[in-house]
């Protein structure tokens, strides 16, 4: 649980602008009715612990009148009042379109200060009801990375065995799985995977020097989406630090399936593995951004 606690309002600073009343999603700031001539008042009341610790009241108050504790100092900078002045749309689109999933890395280790900077970006990702329930596992130990790589290989080997019996299994599995196992590309992809393994390549984790695993308890349908947003924050921050990343779905699935690997990483039973990000210095330079399909949009 987030430790931020809203205490109330500093009456000496409060100008009664009512921005906190309008902004609070839980309706915890109240302007009691007043008679003509009475002094206007704004109060904070949370008798049933309904505050979701979003901090919108702190952010919106023009005079910094919200009193809170158990949290870092609120961050202020001149551009906060005109966010569009920080980066214009065209430059933002260049940055977003330039992001690639990196699968070729240099052997150089990632400095701890850069890892912490990426994690700091993830810390400020939004989450449903501001749950901030993520936990991270950061791995740079080559031996532990090898264990995770072997878990992926083991899972792919099991899948390869399953594919051999696809004509029988298709009668018993859900439609999505049926389409997957019957698709000729699935077998071809698995064959290629093991061809690369036999050549001494690493098609599982691509010889990345660093892994970041994000875990969270199952708190509903938004938990996985929240993890995706957090990892996206991390991927974009990594790019700004001259690092490359790739979200490895097979590693995520392997960690979900193999209990011993999870135990090695001390991931509690109550925590789901919501993403595995490989990271390092790219060993590739791109010269242009590839095309994307037009959006499918319905306007009403």
Number of C-alpha atoms within 10 A of each C-alpha: 9 13 9 16 15 20 13 16 18 13 13 8 13 17 16 16 13 16 15 27 19 13 16 18 16 11 15 18 22 16 14 9 9 10 7 7 6 8 8 14 15 19 15 17 16 14 8 6 8 12 20 18 16 18 17 14 23 18 16 16 19 15 13 15 18 22 13 17 11 10 11 8 8 10 8 9 6 9 10 12 9 8 10 10 11 11 10 10 11 9 10 12 11 11 13 13 14 14 17 15 14 20 21 17 20 13 13 11 13 15 9 9 9 15 20 11 15 22 21 14 18 21 15 12 18 16 18 16 12 16 16 19 18 21 15 15 13 15 16 15 11 13 10 15 18 14 13 24 20 17 22 24 21 14 17 19 16 11 15 18 10 13 21 12 11 17 11 11 16 17 10 10 13 10 10 8 13 16 13 15 22 15 13 11 11 16 17 10 12 16 15 13 18 18 13 14 14 10 8 9 14 17 17 23 27 17 21 28 21 21 24 21 23 22 23 22 17 14 11 8 9 13 21 19 13 22 25 17 15 23 27 17 20 25 27 19 21 23 19 13 14 11 20 27 28 19 22 18 15 19 25 20 17 22 26 15 13 15 12 11 18 17 12 11 15 10 20 12 10 10 16 20 24 24 24 25 24 25 29 27 23 20 12 11 6 9 6 8 12 9 7 7 5 6 6 5 6 5 3 3
